[in-house]
Amino acid sequence: MANSPTAGRKPTVSPIPKDRRYLTPDEAHAVIDAAGRLGRYPERDKIMLRLMYRHGLRVSELCDLQWHDVNLEAGSIHIKRLKLGKNSTHTCERDELGALRRLQKASGSAYVFVSERNAPFSADALQKIVRRAGEAAGLGDGIHPHMFRHGCGFALLNQGVDQRLGMDYLGHKTQAMFIHYSEVSPERLRAVRVR
């Protein structure tokens, strides 16, 4: 997703409609950037949200991530999908690897993301980080972590990624689940003409 058409552009965002389940790339990047300016552990928070968005992670997949799942030398992350999903290994971008290396140096845990007490990160704590960062980014108070996973599907579909590849990327075994996680952008819909 580093080749996103919005890469390098300053995001423009406004509050998200209550019924929308996904974040657009601009919105996701705005929330990620806001998380990097807030709280006591901004670098950790920023990389958590970045991984959730770029790799379509569920909250529990992120919280359960352990260092033996991350290969910093090969630049990859092994994702153990839940809900009977298909496990996969994703390539990490340079910024992800740098942040993960810094976290690992400071880590004394088997888990990649830990609390102040060195316990595995909790879903409730992640929800608070996302909500606070969403508000700081100007998106309102309805942002929740699963919107990053839906946002990943939205970005994949709207970048023209083959549906089968998108299914494997998100760990879906059925086409119906991938379609559930993906919506077509208004820009692509405007280009459709029925004659």
HUUR-V290454 format. One record per backbone hydrogen bond with DSSP energy under -1.0 kcal/mol. NH is the residue of the N-H (numbers start at 1). CO is the residue of the C=O. If there is no record, write none. Layout:
# HUUR-V290454
NH CO
NH CO
This chain:
# HUUR-V290454
4 1
7 4
9 6
16 139
20 17
23 147
28 24
29 25
30 26
31 27
32 28
33 29
34 30
35 31
36 32
37 34
45 41
46 42
47 43
48 44
49 45
50 46
51 47
52 48
53 49
54 50
55 51
57 52
62 58
63 59
64 60
65 62
67 110
69 66
70 67
71 76
75 71
76 71
77 90
78 69
79 88
85 82
86 171
88 79
90 77
92 75
97 93
98 94
99 95
100 96
101 97
102 98
103 99
104 100
105 101
106 102
112 65
115 119
118 115
121 113
126 122
127 123
128 124
129 125
130 126
131 127
132 128
133 129
134 130
135 131
136 132
137 133
138 135
139 134
147 144
148 145
150 146
151 147
152 148
153 149
154 150
155 151
156 152
157 153
158 154
159 155
160 157
161 156
166 162
167 163
168 164
169 165
170 166
172 167
178 174
179 175
180 176
181 177
182 179
189 185
190 186
192 189
